[in-house]
């Protein structure tokens, strides 16, 4: 996930669960064929890292992996159990800055 957010192309084993491909930067290769891995690595297109990183971050967020949003959801869960809400308000205010 971190590599995808950084805009890096990822060549991974086809034994890795496909749900890890949150962006189009991931390609899967059979682990038993070194040549397939080498060819995939050599064929990885160079991209403009900043644009690829921005796109990767957006795609990862769209897939539900946004640290700020998840922190707010977790805080809301805790606060719903305790009846306190001041921390979620602070997080939401910081997010809107």
C-alpha positions as CSV (number, residue, x, y, z in Angstrom):
1,X,0.0,0.0,0.0
2,X,2.8,2.4,0.9
3,X,4.6,1.9,-2.4
4,X,1.3,2.5,-4.3
5,X,0.8,5.7,-2.4
6,X,4.4,6.7,-3.3
7,X,3.6,6.3,-7.0
8,X,5.9,3.3,-7.4
9,X,5.1,0.4,-9.8
10,X,4.8,-2.9,-7.9
11,X,5.6,-6.3,-9.3
12,X,4.4,-8.9,-6.9
13,X,3.9,-12.6,-6.7
14,X,0.6,-14.0,-8.0
15,X,0.2,-15.7,-4.7
16,X,-0.4,-12.3,-3.0
17,X,-4.1,-11.6,-2.6
18,X,-5.5,-9.5,-5.5
19,X,-7.1,-7.1,-3.0
20,X,-3.7,-5.6,-2.4
21,X,-3.8,-4.0,-5.8
22,X,-5.5,-0.7,-4.9
23,X,-4.1,1.1,-7.9
24,X,-3.2,0.2,-11.5
25,X,0.5,0.3,-10.5
26,X,0.4,-3.3,-9.4
27,X,1.2,-6.3,-11.7
28,X,1.2,-9.9,-10.6
29,X,3.7,-12.5,-11.8
30,X,4.0,-16.3,-11.1
31,X,6.6,-16.7,-8.3
32,X,8.1,-19.8,-9.9
33,X,9.2,-18.0,-13.1
34,X,12.2,-15.7,-12.4
35,X,12.2,-14.6,-16.0
36,X,8.6,-13.4,-15.8
37,X,9.5,-11.3,-12.8
38,X,12.7,-9.9,-14.5
39,X,10.7,-9.1,-17.6
40,X,8.0,-7.4,-15.6
41,X,10.5,-5.4,-13.7
42,X,12.4,-4.3,-16.9
43,X,9.1,-3.5,-18.6
44,X,7.8,-1.3,-15.7
45,X,7.1,2.1,-17.2
46,X,8.7,5.1,-15.8
47,X,6.2,7.6,-14.5
48,X,6.1,11.1,-13.2
49,X,6.3,10.3,-9.5
50,X,4.5,13.3,-8.1
51,X,1.4,12.7,-10.4
52,X,1.6,9.0,-9.8
53,X,1.8,9.5,-6.1
54,X,-1.1,11.9,-6.0
55,X,-3.2,9.4,-8.0
56,X,-2.1,6.5,-5.9
57,X,-3.0,8.3,-2.7
58,X,-6.4,9.2,-4.1
59,X,-7.1,5.6,-5.2
60,X,-6.0,4.2,-1.8
61,X,-8.2,6.7,0.0
62,X,-11.1,5.8,-2.3
63,X,-10.5,2.1,-1.3
64,X,-11.2,3.1,2.3
65,X,-7.6,3.5,3.6
66,X,-7.5,7.1,4.8
67,X,-5.8,7.4,8.1
68,X,-7.5,10.7,9.1
69,X,-11.0,9.4,8.2
70,X,-10.3,6.1,10.0
71,X,-9.1,8.0,13.1
72,X,-12.3,10.0,13.1
73,X,-14.5,6.8,12.8
74,X,-12.6,5.1,15.6
75,X,-12.8,8.2,17.8
76,X,-16.6,8.4,17.1
77,X,-16.9,4.7,18.1
78,X,-15.1,5.3,21.4
79,X,-17.0,8.5,22.1
80,X,-20.3,6.8,21.4
81,X,-19.4,4.3,24.1
82,X,-18.4,7.0,26.6
83,X,-20.8,9.8,25.7
84,X,-18.0,12.3,25.1
85,X,-17.5,14.1,21.8
86,X,-14.8,16.7,22.2
87,X,-12.0,14.8,20.6
88,X,-13.9,14.0,17.4
89,X,-14.8,17.7,17.0
90,X,-11.1,18.6,17.2
91,X,-10.2,15.9,14.6
92,X,-12.9,17.1,12.2
93,X,-11.8,20.7,12.7
94,X,-8.2,19.8,11.9
95,X,-9.3,17.9,8.9
96,X,-11.1,20.9,7.4
97,X,-8.0,23.1,7.6
